[in-house]
């Protein structure tokens, strides 16, 4: 709402070390800067508000002070902090690891303005010897049974659904289509209604005990199903309560799996034979297990580094990492889950994922320290090559991507990530790797 913040050199800046990663900054701005900020704020206010009895931009400051003193004080506070805090941080050689938090009283014209900023900084990390760190790498093995298991799973997924003859009793493995209406103590509830729900009996998709009570039902039959919600059920309003469902079985189907032959391979994809399909399955399994094996290798190596390294983690970095995880999960699930269910799940993940987020931050901080110790740099050509990979073959798309990332301040994050990759490669090259037979 106010003019852009003007750079302000504070009159005084003092720093207290509250922990290895936390600093308390006390900043004082002299009254001349405060008065100048008020002058700018009131001039800007006069240009944008209309006061009865005065032409636009001509309302006296005294009138504006009576009407808008609180709004202007808030704007001035923001402008003074925004204009002085970067200068104070540079003066004291502080690089915030996360957004500083500011505790500031309302400024007053004619008086000095003082505020407190709490700043988190990255920890100073004393690395252990990086040569010969222990790590484990599971041996990648894919046997005949693994390939056949994947092939059978594919065969089951390609099974056709055929309607059973009239009068067929539903059994485990049958797919039934049903409608249901649930009540608790005789009253319907929001989650208790379903229409044309398809479920394979014995799959455990529905509430415990629900599918068992449908065994033997025939198409067109009505069943009364009684269940008790588990004690940890969400929403909690249903936990532990007994519900009665009026169920109408609409259809009973069986799954007919195809024969394993060359025709099946051709139906699955562009494979000339069943042997070619088996070879593709084997190659995909090898690739997947190699990724899993490398994941274990990296995790155990970083375990070894972190076990030998002690440092405090800035809470703001953990909060930011957790927020990124939750934001990504929300984006992936918002179209597939009801909002109340999604929000309840995100609340659980916010509690459960904090430890994971802290581990991820610890790994990044350690790899950053390795990169600094080994003098690792990411050259401009390497950065361009990575952007080219991300953008695809079109040169125009690469230029657009670079411009977007520059505007959003993402290039520095990409460069830091690439430096961490190089640091990890160094650790892997110098590690003492033990090959194992499991994960």
C-alpha positions in Angstrom: 0.0 0.0 0.0 2.9 2.4 0.7 5.7 3.5 -1.6 8.6 1.1 -2.2 10.7 0.9 1.0 13.7 3.2 0.9 17.1 1.9 2.0 17.8 2.9 5.6 21.1 2.8 7.5 20.1 2.0 11.1 21.5 4.2 13.8 22.4 1.2 15.9 22.5 -2.6 15.5 23.3 -5.1 18.2 23.4 -8.9 18.0 23.0 -11.5 20.6 23.7 -15.2 20.0 20.8 -17.2 21.3 22.0 -20.5 19.9 24.4 -21.9 17.3 21.8 -21.1 14.6 19.7 -18.2 16.2 20.6 -14.6 16.5 18.7 -11.7 18.1 19.1 -8.4 16.3 18.1 -5.2 18.0 17.8 -2.4 15.4 17.3 1.3 16.1 16.3 3.9 13.4 16.6 7.5 14.2 13.7 9.9 14.3 14.6 11.6 11.0 14.1 8.4 9.1 10.8 7.8 10.9 9.5 11.3 10.1 10.6 10.9 6.4 8.7 7.5 6.3 5.6 9.1 7.7 5.8 12.0 5.2 6.1 9.5 2.3 3.2 7.5 3.6 0.8 10.4 4.1 1.7 11.8 0.6 0.9 8.4 -0.9 -2.3 8.2 1.1 -3.5 11.6 0.0 -3.1 10.6 -3.6 -5.2 7.5 -3.3 -8.1 8.3 -0.9 -11.0 10.6 -1.3 -12.1 12.7 1.7 -15.4 14.5 1.6 -15.0 18.2 1.3 -11.6 18.1 -0.3 -10.4 17.7 -3.9 -8.4 14.5 -4.6 -4.9 14.8 -3.2 -5.7 18.0 -1.3 -6.9 16.7 2.1 -4.7 18.2 4.9 -2.4 15.9 6.8 -4.2 16.7 10.1 -7.5 15.3 8.6 -5.7 12.2 7.3 -4.1 11.6 10.7 -7.5 11.6 12.4 -8.9 9.2 9.8 -6.0 6.8 9.0 -3.4 7.0 11.8 -3.5 3.3 12.5 -3.2 2.3 8.9 -0.4 4.6 8.2 1.5 3.5 11.4 1.3 -0.1 10.1 2.6 1.0 6.7 5.4 3.0 8.2 6.4 0.1 10.4 6.6 -2.2 7.4 8.6 0.3 5.4 11.1 1.0 8.1 11.7 -2.7 8.7 11.9 -3.6 5.0 14.3 -0.7 4.4 16.6 -1.3 7.3 16.7 -5.0 8.0 18.8 -6.0 4.9 21.3 -3.3 5.8 21.5 -4.5 9.4 22.0 -8.1 8.3 24.8 -7.1 5.9 26.4 -4.9 8.6 26.6 -7.8 10.9 27.6 -10.4 8.3 24.4 -12.5 8.7 22.9 -14.5 5.9 19.4 -15.7 7.0 18.7 -19.4 6.5 14.9 -18.7 6.6 12.7 -15.6 6.7 13.5 -13.6 9.9 10.7 -12.9 12.4 10.2 -9.4 13.5 8.8 -8.0 16.8 8.1 -4.3 16.3 5.9 -1.8 18.2 4.1 0.9 16.2 6.4 3.7 15.3 5.7 7.3 16.4 6.5 10.5 14.6 9.3 12.4 16.2 10.7 9.4 18.0 13.3 6.8 17.3 12.0 3.4 16.2 13.3 0.2 17.7 12.5 -3.4 16.8 13.8 -6.9 17.3 14.5 -9.4 14.5 15.1 -13.1 15.2 17.3 -14.5 12.5 18.3 -18.2 11.9 21.6 -18.9 10.2 23.1 -22.0 8.8 25.2 -24.0 11.3 28.9 -24.2 11.1 29.5 -27.9 10.4 32.8 -29.7 11.3 33.0 -32.6 8.9 34.5 -35.9 9.8 37.1 -37.6 7.5 35.2 -38.3 4.3 37.5 -41.1 3.1 36.4 -44.7 3.7 32.9 -44.0 5.1 30.9 -47.2 5.4 27.9 -47.8 3.1 25.8 -50.7 2.0 24.7 -51.5 -1.5 22.2 -54.4 -2.1 23.1 -56.7 -4.9 20.7 -56.4 -7.8 19.3 -59.8 -8.6 16.3 -60.6 -10.8 15.3 -64.3 -11.0 12.9 -66.3 -13.1 10.3 -66.2 -10.3 10.5 -62.4 -10.1 9.7 -62.2 -13.9 6.9 -64.7 -13.7 5.4 -63.0 -10.7 5.3 -59.7 -12.6 3.9 -61.5 -15.6 1.1 -63.1 -13.6 0.3 -59.7 -12.0 0.0 -58.2 -15.4 -2.2 -61.1 -16.5 -4.5 -60.5 -13.6 -4.8 -56.8 -14.4 -5.7 -57.7 -18.0 -8.5 -60.0 -16.9 -11.9 -59.5 -18.5 -15.0 -58.9 -16.3 -17.9 -61.2 -17.2 -21.3 -61.1 -15.8 -22.2 -64.3 -13.9 -25.3 -66.3 -14.8 -28.5 -65.3 -12.9 -28.6 -66.8 -9.5 -24.8 -67.1 -9.0 -23.9 -66.7 -5.3 -21.1 -64.2 -4.7 -17.9 -65.7 -3.5 -14.4 -64.5 -2.7 -12.8 -63.2 -5.9 -16.1 -62.1 -7.4 -16.6 -58.5 -8.3 -19.9 -57.1 -7.1 -21.6 -53.8 -7.9 -23.8 -52.5 -5.2 -25.7 -49.5 -3.7 -25.8 -48.9 0.0 -27.3 -46.6 2.5 -26.0 -46.5 6.1 -27.5 -45.3 9.3 -26.3 -44.9 12.9 -28.9 -45.1 15.5 -31.5 -44.9 12.7 -30.1 -41.7 11.2 -28.3 -41.4 7.8 -24.8 -40.0 7.9 -22.8 -38.3 5.2 -20.2 -41.1 4.6 -22.8 -43.8 4.6 -24.2 -43.6 1.1 -22.7 -45.2 -2.0 -24.0 -45.8 -5.5 -22.8 -48.3 -8.1 -19.8 -49.2 -5.9 -17.6 -51.9 -7.4 -15.6 -54.1 -5.1 -13.8 -57.4 -5.3 -14.9 -59.6 -2.4 -11.9 -60.5 -0.2 -9.9 -57.5 -1.3 -10.4 -55.7 2.1 -11.3 -52.5 0.4 -14.4 -51.9 2.4 -14.8 -51.7 6.2 -13.7 -54.8 8.2 -16.5 -57.3 8.1 -18.5 -55.6 5.3 -17.4 -57.8 2.5 -17.8 -61.0 4.5 -21.5 -60.3 5.0 -22.0 -60.1 1.2 -20.7 -63.6 0.6 -23.5 -65.8 -0.9 -25.5 -62.8 -2.1 -27.0 -62.9 -5.6 -27.7 -60.2 -8.1 -30.8 -58.3 -7.2 -30.6 -59.4 -3.5 -30.9 -57.0 -0.5 -28.7 -57.5 2.5 -28.4 -55.8 5.9 -24.8 -55.3 6.9 -23.8 -54.4 10.4 -20.3 -53.1 11.2 -18.5 -51.2 13.9 -16.1 -48.5 12.8 -12.5 -48.9 14.1 -11.6 -46.8 17.2 -9.0 -44.9 15.1 -11.4 -44.1 12.2 -11.5 -40.7 10.6 -13.6 -38.7 10.9 -13.5 -39.2 14.6 -17.2 -38.7 14.9 -17.7 -42.2 13.5 -14.9 -43.9 15.4 -16.1 -46.9 17.5 -19.8 -46.5 16.5 -22.0 -49.2 15.0 -23.6 -48.7 11.6 -26.3 -50.6 9.7 -26.1 -50.6 5.9 -29.0 -51.5 3.6 -27.2 -53.0 0.6 -28.6 -53.8 -2.8 -26.5 -56.1 -4.9 -26.9 -55.0 -8.5 -24.5 -57.4 -10.4 -22.1 -60.2 -9.7 -19.1 -60.6 -12.1 -16.2 -62.9 -12.4 -12.7 -62.2 -13.7 -11.5 -64.2 -16.7 -7.7 -64.1 -17.0 -6.2 -64.4 -20.5 -3.8 -67.3 -21.5 -0.1 -66.6 -21.4 0.9 -66.8 -25.0 2.1 -64.6 -27.9 -1.3 -63.1 -28.5 -1.4 -61.9 -24.9 2.0 -60.2 -25.4 0.7 -58.5 -28.5 -2.4 -57.3 -26.6 -0.3 -55.9 -23.8 1.9 -53.8 -26.1 4.1 -53.9 -29.2 5.7 -57.2 -28.4 6.2 -59.8 -31.1 6.2 -62.7 -28.6 5.8 -63.7 -25.0 9.6 -64.1 -24.8 10.0 -60.4 -25.8 7.5 -59.3 -23.1 9.4 -61.4 -20.5 12.6 -59.7 -21.6 11.1 -56.2 -21.2 9.7 -57.2 -17.7 13.1 -58.4 -16.7 14.8 -55.2 -17.9 12.3 -53.0 -16.1 12.8 -55.0 -12.9 16.6 -54.6 -13.1 16.2 -50.9 -13.6 13.8 -50.5 -10.7 16.0 -52.6 -8.4 19.1 -50.7 -9.4 17.3 -47.5 -8.4 16.3 -49.0 -5.1 19.9 -50.3 -4.5 21.4 -46.8 -5.2 18.8 -45.4 -2.8 20.0 -47.7 0.0 23.6 -46.9 -0.9 23.0 -43.2 -0.6 20.9 -43.5 2.6 23.5 -45.6 4.4 26.3 -43.4 3.3 24.6 -40.3 4.6 23.7 -42.2 7.8 27.5 -42.6 8.3 28.2 -38.9 7.7 25.4 -37.7 10.0 26.3 -40.2 12.8 29.8 -38.6 12.8 28.5 -35.0 12.6 26.7 -33.0 15.2 25.0 -29.7 14.5 21.8 -27.8 15.2 19.2 -27.5 12.4 17.4 -24.1 11.9 13.7 -24.8 12.6 12.8 -22.4 9.8 14.5 -24.7 7.2 12.6 -27.7 8.5 9.3 -25.8 8.4 9.9 -24.7 4.8 10.8 -28.3 3.8 7.7 -29.7 5.5 5.6 -27.0 3.8 6.9 -28.0 0.4 6.1 -31.7 1.0 2.6 -30.9 2.2 2.0 -28.5 -0.7 3.1 -31.2 -3.2 0.9 -33.8 -1.5 -2.1 -31.4 -1.6 -1.6 -30.8 -5.4 -1.4 -34.5 -6.1 -4.5 -35.4 -4.1 -6.9 -32.5 -4.2 -8.8 -33.9 -7.2 -9.1 -37.4 -5.9 -10.1 -37.0 -2.2 -13.0 -35.1 -0.6 -11.7 -31.8 1.0 -12.4 -32.9 4.6 -10.6 -36.2 4.1 -7.7 -34.5 2.4 -7.3 -31.9 5.2 -7.4 -34.6 7.9 -4.7 -36.6 6.0 -2.6 -33.5 5.6 -2.9 -32.7 9.3 -1.6 -36.2 10.1 1.2 -35.9 7.7 2.2 -32.6 9.1 2.9 -34.4 12.4 4.4 -37.5 10.9 6.6 -35.9 8.3 8.5 -33.4 10.5 11.2 -36.0 11.3 11.5 -36.8 7.6 11.8 -33.1 6.7 14.5 -32.6 9.3 16.5 -35.5 8.0 16.2 -34.0 4.4 17.5 -30.6 5.7 20.3 -32.3 7.6 21.4 -34.1 4.4 21.4 -30.9 2.4 23.4 -29.0 5.0 26.0 -31.7 5.2 26.3 -31.9 1.4 26.6 -28.1 1.2 29.5 -28.4 3.8 31.2 -31.1 1.7 30.8 -28.9 -1.4 32.4 -25.9 0.4 35.2 -28.1 1.8 36.1 -29.5 -1.6 35.7 -26.3 -3.5 32.9 -27.6 -5.7 31.4 -25.2 -8.1 28.8 -25.4 -10.8 29.9 -23.8 -14.1 27.5 -21.8 -16.2 27.8 -24.4 -19.0 26.7 -27.1 -16.6 23.8 -25.0 -15.5 22.7 -24.5 -19.1 23.0 -28.2 -19.8 20.7 -29.0 -16.9 18.2 -26.4 -18.0 18.3 -28.0 -21.5 17.5 -31.4 -20.0 14.6 -29.9 -18.1 13.2 -27.9 -21.0 13.6 -30.5 -23.8 15.0 -30.2 -27.3 13.5 -26.8 -28.3 16.0 -24.0 -27.9 13.2 -21.5 -27.4 11.8 -23.5 -24.5 15.2 -23.5 -22.8 15.4 -19.7 -23.0 11.9 -19.4 -21.6 12.6 -21.8 -18.8 15.8 -19.9 -17.8 14.0 -16.6 -17.9 11.1 -17.9 -15.7 13.6 -19.4 -13.2 15.6 -16.2 -13.0 12.4 -14.2 -12.3 11.4 -16.6 -9.6 14.9 -16.8 -8.0 15.1 -20.5 -8.7 18.4 -20.7 -10.5 20.4 -20.4 -7.2 18.4 -23.4 -5.8 19.1 -25.4 -9.0 22.8 -24.5 -8.8 22.9 -25.6 -5.1 21.2 -28.8 -5.9 23.7 -29.6 -8.6 26.6 -28.8 -6.2 25.1 -31.3 -3.7 25.0 -33.9 -6.4 28.7 -33.4 -7.1 29.4 -33.6 -3.3 27.5 -36.9 -3.1 29.4 -38.3 -6.0 32.7 -37.5 -4.2 31.4 -39.2 -1.0 30.4 -42.3 -3.0 33.7 -42.5 -4.8 35.6 -42.4 -1.5 33.2 -44.6 0.5 33.9 -48.2 1.6 30.9 -50.0 0.1 29.8 -53.4 1.3 27.6 -55.3 -1.2 24.7 -57.1 0.6 22.0 -59.5 -0.5 19.0 -57.5 0.8 17.7 -54.0 1.5 
